[in-house]
Amino acid sequence: MEVKATSKFVRRSPRKVRLVMDAVRGKRVDEAVAILRFLPQGSAKEILGVVKSAAANAENNYQMAPEDLWIKRIYADEGPTFKRFRARARGMASPILKRTSHITVIVEERI
């Protein structure tokens, strides 16, 4: 059985979030939590929260053992982009794209 948790509109670029996700993809949940706690990237904290949420959903809603949970799938989709402009020389403007991500974690129980 699969259990899912998502976090939407996270103010991190999906490209940067995916770099951190590659470090924990396919690992046990307790091992992934230990890895994410010590990674220096800012998105590690966001992903850590979603992994913990998926584990809590599995434990509380489906009575799965937390020590038997594995990360089956983890991915970051692109959310809406906030568009801003920066003033430049000679009256011109250049765009600033503030990207967002939708983080999804799917865990399953393996014995």
C-alpha positions in Angstrom: 0.0 0.0 0.0 1.2 3.5 -0.9 0.8 6.6 1.3 1.3 10.1 -0.1 2.1 13.5 1.2 2.5 16.7 -0.7 3.7 20.3 -0.1 2.6 22.8 -2.7 3.9 26.3 -3.6 7.3 25.8 -2.0 9.4 28.9 -2.8 12.4 26.9 -4.2 13.3 26.1 -7.8 12.3 22.5 -8.8 15.7 22.1 -10.3 17.4 22.7 -7.0 14.9 20.6 -5.1 15.5 17.6 -7.4 19.2 17.7 -6.6 18.4 17.0 -2.9 15.7 14.4 -3.7 18.3 12.3 -5.6 20.1 11.8 -2.3 17.2 10.1 -0.6 15.3 8.4 -3.4 14.7 4.7 -2.7 16.0 4.8 0.9 14.3 3.9 4.2 12.4 6.7 5.8 14.6 6.8 8.9 17.7 6.8 6.9 16.4 9.6 4.6 15.5 11.7 7.6 19.1 11.4 8.9 20.5 12.4 5.6 18.2 15.4 5.1 18.9 16.7 8.6 22.6 17.3 7.7 22.4 18.4 4.1 23.4 22.1 3.7 20.9 22.9 1.0 17.8 25.0 1.9 15.4 22.7 0.2 16.5 19.8 2.4 14.4 21.3 5.3 11.3 21.5 3.0 11.7 17.9 1.8 12.3 16.7 5.4 8.9 18.0 6.4 7.2 16.2 3.6 9.0 12.9 4.3 8.0 13.1 7.9 4.4 14.0 7.0 4.2 10.9 4.7 5.6 8.7 7.5 3.1 10.1 10.0 0.2 9.6 7.5 1.2 6.0 7.1 1.6 5.4 10.8 -1.6 7.2 12.0 -4.0 6.6 9.1 -3.0 3.0 8.0 -1.3 1.6 11.1 2.0 0.9 9.3 5.2 0.4 11.2 7.4 3.4 10.8 10.6 1.4 10.8 9.4 -0.6 7.7 8.6 2.4 5.5 10.6 3.1 2.3 10.5 6.0 -0.1 8.9 4.6 -3.2 8.6 7.8 -5.3 9.7 11.3 -4.6 9.4 14.1 -7.2 9.1 17.8 -7.6 6.8 19.4 -10.1 6.9 23.0 -11.2 4.5 25.3 -9.6 3.4 28.8 -10.7 6.2 31.3 -11.4 6.0 34.8 -9.9 7.2 37.3 -12.4 8.9 40.5 -11.4 11.0 43.1 -13.2 14.4 44.7 -12.4 15.2 48.2 -13.7 18.2 48.3 -15.9 20.2 50.9 -17.8 18.6 53.2 -20.4 15.0 52.7 -19.1 15.0 49.0 -19.8 13.8 46.2 -17.6 14.8 42.6 -17.3 12.6 39.8 -15.9 13.1 38.1 -12.5 11.4 34.7 -12.3 10.6 33.5 -8.8 10.0 29.8 -9.3 7.9 27.5 -7.0 7.7 23.7 -6.6 5.1 21.1 -5.7 6.9 18.4 -3.6 5.4 14.9 -3.5 6.6 11.9 -1.5 5.1 8.4 -1.7 6.1 5.8 0.9 5.3 2.1 1.1 5.8 -0.6 3.7 8.4 -3.3 2.9 9.0 -6.1 5.3 
